[in-house]
Amino acid sequence: MAQYDNIGGKYEQFKNTAALPVPEQHTFLKMVGALQGKRVLDLACGGGHYSRLLKQQGASEVLGVDISPEMVAVAQKREQEQPRGIRYQVSDATHLPELGAFDLVTAIYLLNYARTREELTSMCQSAHRNLVAGGRFIAFTIEPGFELAKSNWAKYGFEVVSERFEDGRHVAQARFLTDPPAALEYFRWSAATYEEAMKQAGFQRLEWRHFEIPPEALTKFGADFWKDYQDNPLLVALSGWK
């Protein structure tokens, strides 16, 4: 995911200005719940947006990990400006050693950058390796059933430009509609492939969940605005328990 070295602060701009992250963040907070006294590992932490939310939810410890030095630098700068006691480090989540015994591991858009089935399984193993018994892994990723022919999601601040099927998964070209736009590539795997990777990593129970649009977003943008979001979801949450 070195492509994020070239995106850097633009991703933070997207998180803070586009409509797309509103249901994403709402769903994230509902899923993680209260975290008082919990230790959390945030994989693919980027600029630390969700790492900071995890701390706000009461986590006693948050460690953010990202492969991109540029994104970790953004996160560390935010921590210096507003200290919350969050640690960040540059590491590859595909081959992550045991960094500690965490109650929760989150990965907001990590799994969709796995280029092969082996990489996908290895990412899931990295999460499993760092969880306590009974701990939960929450991953936000690309909805396996998304259909580009129905909508490209541009009105939500993120445009899927093209997809091609190759080596058992769809390869997508997309861009954040920031100023200027920031391009990226990701992979859309099938639900069966995700579930197989999670089970091979050792997760016992799996759960899929679509994002929920909060009432304030319905009021602000109107129900029609969110129709494509609901009828042709691009994003989904996948949870597993150790």
SULDAQUI-V480158 format. One record per residue. SS is DSSP state (@ for helix, = for strand, . for the rest). D_CENTER is the distance of its C-alpha to the mean C-alpha in Angstrom with 2 decimals. Layout:
# SULDAQUI-V480158
((SS D_CENTER) (SS D_CENTER))
This chain:
# SULDAQUI-V480158
((. 12.69) (@ 15.72) (@ 15.46) (@ 13.46) (@ 16.77) (. 18.23) (. 15.72) (. 15.69) (@ 16.66) (@ 16.23) (@ 12.47) (@ 13.53) (@ 16.16) (@ 13.89) (@ 11.89) (@ 15.37) (@ 17.37) (. 15.89) (. 16.13) (@ 12.84) (@ 10.76) (@ 13.60) (@ 12.97) (@ 9.22) (@ 10.37) (@ 13.37) (@ 11.79) (@ 9.61) (@ 12.99) (@ 14.93) (@ 13.07) (@ 13.27) (. 16.74) (. 19.22) (. 18.57) (. 22.06) (. 23.01) (. 19.80) (= 18.32) (= 14.55) (= 12.73) (= 9.41) (= 8.34) (. 7.14) (. 8.19) (. 9.41) (. 12.14) (. 11.56) (@ 10.74) (@ 9.03) (@ 11.39) (@ 14.16) (@ 13.34) (@ 13.37) (@ 16.69) (@ 17.93) (. 17.49) (. 20.02) (. 18.44) (. 21.30) (= 19.29) (= 15.88) (= 15.23) (= 12.51) (= 12.35) (= 11.59) (. 13.71) (. 14.60) (@ 17.62) (@ 17.43) (@ 14.06) (@ 15.34) (@ 18.55) (@ 17.04) (@ 15.52) (@ 18.91) (@ 20.79) (@ 19.16) (@ 20.06) (@ 23.56) (@ 23.99) (. 22.93) (. 23.11) (. 21.21) (. 21.73) (. 18.24) (= 18.44) (= 16.45) (= 17.19) (= 16.74) (. 16.11) (. 14.97) (@ 12.59) (@ 14.41) (@ 17.56) (. 16.89) (. 20.06) (. 20.51) (. 19.68) (. 20.73) (. 20.83) (= 17.82) (= 17.79) (= 14.04) (= 11.24) (= 7.60) (= 4.80) (= 1.39) (. 2.78) (. 5.62) (@ 7.88) (@ 8.60) (@ 10.27) (. 12.64) (. 15.98) (. 17.99) (@ 18.13) (@ 19.16) (@ 16.14) (@ 13.89) (@ 16.23) (@ 16.37) (@ 12.67) (@ 13.18) (@ 16.44) (@ 15.07) (@ 13.18) (@ 16.38) (@ 18.63) (. 17.40) (= 17.67) (= 20.95) (= 22.71) (= 21.36) (= 18.02) (= 14.79) (= 11.52) (= 8.67) (= 5.88) (= 4.16) (= 5.87) (= 9.11) (. 11.97) (. 14.69) (. 17.44) (. 16.58) (. 19.90) (. 20.19) (. 23.88) (. 23.21) (. 21.12) (. 19.20) (. 17.25) (@ 18.85) (@ 20.00) (@ 16.56) (. 16.17) (= 14.42) (= 16.83) (= 16.68) (= 19.86) (= 20.65) (= 19.90) (= 22.10) (= 22.35) (= 22.93) (. 23.12) (. 21.77) (= 18.62) (= 18.08) (= 17.51) (= 16.26) (= 17.26) (= 15.65) (= 15.80) (= 14.67) (. 17.92) (. 18.54) (. 22.05) (. 22.44) (. 19.75) (= 17.27) (= 16.97) (= 14.45) (= 14.50) (= 12.11) (= 13.23) (= 13.54) (. 14.72) (. 16.91) (@ 16.35) (@ 19.18) (@ 17.69) (@ 14.47) (@ 16.86) (@ 19.25) (@ 16.87) (@ 15.80) (@ 19.50) (@ 20.66) (@ 18.52) (. 20.41) (. 18.40) (. 21.09) (= 19.63) (= 16.74) (= 15.65) (= 13.97) (= 13.38) (. 13.20) (. 12.29) (. 15.41) (. 17.06) (. 18.78) (@ 22.54) (@ 22.53) (@ 20.38) (@ 22.84) (@ 25.68) (@ 24.56) (@ 23.70) (. 25.67) (. 24.96) (@ 25.76) (@ 23.03) (@ 20.36) (@ 22.27) (@ 20.34) (@ 17.02) (@ 18.55) (@ 20.82) (. 18.55) (. 14.92) (. 12.47) (= 9.32) (= 9.39) (= 8.50) (= 10.15) (= 11.83) (= 14.46) (= 17.27) (. 19.31))
